[in-house]
Amino acid sequence: MHAFRSHTCAALTAAEVGQTVRLSGWVHRRRDHGGVIFIDLRDHYGITQVLCDPDSPVFAEVEKLRAEYCIRIDGVVKARDAALVNTKIPTGEIEVFIRDVTVLGGVTGDLPLQVFGDQEYPEETRLKYRYLDLRREAMQSNMKLRSDVVASLRRRMWDLGFREYQTPIITASSPEGARDFLVPSRLHPGKFYALPQAPQQFKQLLMVSGFDRYFQIAPCFRDEDPRADRSPTDFYQLDLEMSFVEQEDVFQTVEPVLTGLFTEFGQGRRVDQDWPRISYADAALKYGTDKPDLRNPIEMQVVSDHFAGSGFAIFARILEQDGTQVRAIPAPTGGSRKFCDRMNSWAQGQGLPGMGYIFWRDAEDGSLEAAGPLAKNIGPERTEAIRQQLGLKAGDAAFFLAGKPAEFEAIAGRARTAIGEELGLIDQSRFAFAWIVDFPMYERDEATGKIDFSHNPFSMPQGGMEALSGDPLKVLGYQYDLACNGYEVISGAIRNHTPEIMFKAFELAGYGQDEVRKRFGGMVNAFQYGAPPHGGCAAGIDRLVMILAGTSNIREVILFPMNQRAEDLMMGAPSEPLSDQLMELGLRVIPRD
């Protein structure tokens, strides 16, 4: 017999009754019944009930066992009485009478968290003792899901004719929208490498090298501010690039990969087959975000004309200023004063003075009437025009925000989500995808007036050199994101592969040719030797798994994540370096006051 097991804890059935078997695993749960000790023995694969009565030669040893002891048992498989069969587990027809037991790994002191049960623990505790947390059923399931998702993505990419290549981890600094993690060089004192924010330049260089279709399950490192749906240090992405393609070619390549993935692991939830293309401008207007949740049917609209010169002086005065709008957020079935007041309070919690509203109801005479403070101020003709524009009826409501769109769009988007959730309008059994396209290439810093890239700096501008000769703020890029259920899951672009256009694009953002050559010399030089048109994208694997697992916390699908302060409580990172290490690198730490 094998030194540790003849079967896993999920393998035994009625077919093995009467056999002597060996199992190894952890004490999941222990119960004492009338002198008989029952133990649920757990391994990665499942649970088997084992038991020991006073007739067993090792009863005294079994009595000493406690939760999470790692043990090996030898015993005889017995059939359970029909009334005691546990249909919830594969091994529910049998139990194993213990004849021998060996403690492989004991437990010292009290467990900082229990593996059995669904008890909640602070995240700090869970991350500090992650090896215990990972023993829990939900975490085991999440990590198996992650592994299966990665394997599925690899198969799907190979099936499409892509090959997997590995790019460097220690490299040069490159702007990807976040801060670099720098690595000091011992051989070149005073100089630093960087961990890649993405394999961006290398995958483009692979296209110049003639490889045509590349993919990689790539680790990426970005010193970012933490969020629930984002790791603050590192993450993995499905990185891909193709030569001789246009934007639509990338879409047609990616869509079946993700459609198949979400169908495979979506547990029966519907996967949208029609993925709309929505411009960045339309996404901001209708949804208040560039990663809209299309499961929510609410679409915002501009209703400025109905408030201009109206009796609602606050909005009327705002509209007298240049670049201002009033936008409406429809709320189907939200037509009650109680709900409207609740959303008004929500807005105040977001830092707003409130959120104006109108709701429609049946009057006593059978007619339709508008109610709420705004309705009284602007009158029945304007409220009726608003209702007709928004397509609302009795029992519905609408909320309103006014000002410069850039200042209120984000909160309008959050309000849309909150209204959809409160009213139960969001279809939880669906995966809804949308390509967000036509991103602006540049944005202006309101404080400094400086023009800078708003997205990927290596993207091809729509209209090429001619477009770059006009107003930079009107230039759109061949840049695109894929949104799913309110999360960005893919970002990509058709690349700028022409040196002249690249120099001009960077010039508009304040980078001279010398600076571009210094920072991106490898890629710029390569583009002088017959670079093909190319493009691609990257899908965030952690976020894909998070959505499939039905959680909004990305740390639930990462084996050993950092906490929200970018600390590894289990391994003690970041830590202070040894003085010898600093001397070897020619570094000195300057304390901050």
Summary of the structure (lengths in Angstrom):
residues: 593
radius of gyration: 30.3
end to end distance: 64.3
largest distance: 92.9
contacts: 1813
relative contact order: 0.11
helix: 32%
strand: 26%
